[in-house]
């Protein structure tokens, strides 16, 4: 991953910390074998995959960052 993408990731994570469903992130629930997970956009190519660990959505674990291939 290049430095520009790393910088974009840091910006998006900062937004995420304030509001995981901020419209700038395009956060969405996944389906199929990843149905308990969600992802948000870093840019047009990269996504961050995560999961809420509790019903109140207070605890979060980031699982992966990558292209759409991370859904496979």
Secondary structure as the mmCIF struct_conf table of DSSP 4:
data_model
#
loop_
_struct_conf.conf_type_id
_struct_conf.id
_struct_conf.beg_label_comp_id
_struct_conf.beg_label_asym_id
_struct_conf.beg_label_seq_id
_struct_conf.end_label_comp_id
_struct_conf.end_label_asym_id
_struct_conf.end_label_seq_id
HELX_RH_AL_P HELX_RH_AL_P1 UNK A 3 UNK A 18
TURN_TY1_P TURN_TY1_P1 UNK A 20 UNK A 21
TURN_TY1_P TURN_TY1_P2 UNK A 23 UNK A 26
STRN STRN1 UNK A 28 UNK A 29
HELX_RH_3T_P HELX_RH_3T_P1 UNK A 32 UNK A 34
TURN_TY1_P TURN_TY1_P3 UNK A 35 UNK A 36
STRN STRN2 UNK A 38 UNK A 41
BEND BEND1 UNK A 42 UNK A 45
STRN STRN3 UNK A 47 UNK A 52
BEND BEND2 UNK A 53 UNK A 54
TURN_TY1_P TURN_TY1_P4 UNK A 55 UNK A 56
BEND BEND3 UNK A 57 UNK A 57
STRN STRN4 UNK A 60 UNK A 66
BEND BEND4 UNK A 67 UNK A 67
HELX_RH_3T_P HELX_RH_3T_P2 UNK A 68 UNK A 71
#
